[in-house]
Amino acid sequence: MTEHSQPKAEVFNQNDAGNWLPLLLGAGAIGIVGSAICAFIPNLHEQFAYSWLFAFMYFFTLCAGSLFWILVHHATDAEWSVVVRRILETVAGLLPIALLFFIPALLCAPTLWKWWNIPHGADEVLDKKRWYLSHGFFVLRYVIYFALLSFVALSLKRHSTQQDADGKASHTISMRKFGVAGIPVFALSLTFGAVDWLMGLDYKWGSTMWGVYIFAGAAGSSMSLLVLIVTALKNKGYLNNVVTLEHYHIMGKLMFAFSVFWAYIGFSQYMLIWYANIPEETSYFIRRNVESWWYLSLLLVIGRFFIPFPLLLLQWTKKVPKVLCCVAGWIVLMQMLDLYVVIMPMLHKTGFSPSFIDLLALLGIGGTLGFLFLKALGKHNLFPTRDPRLPQSLQLTN
């Protein structure tokens, strides 16, 4: 495809967002203010801490997963994803803000992470982990994750948008270097972040597969989010001559792949812990398979794998945007349930106990990030207009 036959650059008009901008801003303000009030009410403080951590982890995994797909795109010199990369860059560009939302959870550290206030000599298991589970090192690791992930995400977006202006091929080379170097940075940051913030809720429990499990959920749900955003833009008249059914087909295949991968890692973790039958390890699953938590755990297994698996196995499903969006929306919802089942049993040990603070935290973080996403979406072209791989992406066939 020659340059003159390429589609014109498209910039999102924020007027097309309709009432979403004020709605999201209002939801974010209500959620943050409401959550802050609950944080200072003694009877609600503990619930706030867990609800806020849950909401933070949910939106953090969506943003981090988007960064992963950008890194893979550049590291493998992929062509198909050029036309949807700017959307991923915009979501991943929210990582600095998303990570700032961890600060309220950090201020509730003694409530969330029980090891925080246990003195030396009180627990032999904890004493052996003191070199890692210490206040200063815990905060330092958060700062490192924040700095590394933010630097990689913003650097990739900067090179990509600058290439739209000057068309220099050197940006592609720089982004490829960031992609290759950024994968281990991303892997280590996400893994240790998951260990610190989620596994650390029970310092006696451990799993060597935990980082991969959280990664699988983040990658699958972020690809599903991409499908939803692309379809929403196409419904508004954008990307109609850019993103085709062939791109949907590939996005659907990646959703399928990570639905299987999530199930594989989840089952492998469960099987190995069940087979070894070590009390320190089995406590995680025992806690989530008692009372009403069992029903949510069962729903997670069925909803995260057994429902999307047969649907995404079919080719026609992946080439019908409306159907694929239904599956994508379901997977995004299941990612929320997954993290809820990971976090909340540590607070409500006798069974599922929903709270209005859960909703406030989701509104506070999600509304703010959604508002910032729509604002950022209108600042640059919706797809990289001068990426050298754009013609191949536009001519994609499976």
RAKA-V57773 format. One record per helix or strand. SS is the DSSP state (hx for helix, st for strand). FROM is the first residue (numbers start at 0). LEN is the number of residues. Records with the same first field share a line. If there is no record, write none. Layout:
SS=FROM-LEN + FROM-LEN
This chain:
hx=2-3 + 13-4 + 19-20 + 41-34 + 81-11 + 94-6 + 102-5 + 108-4 + 113-4 + 123-4 + 134-32 + 169-28 + 198-3 + 209-26 + 244-32 + 278-9 + 292-21 + 314-4 + 320-26 + 355-22 + 389-5
st=10-1 + 380-1
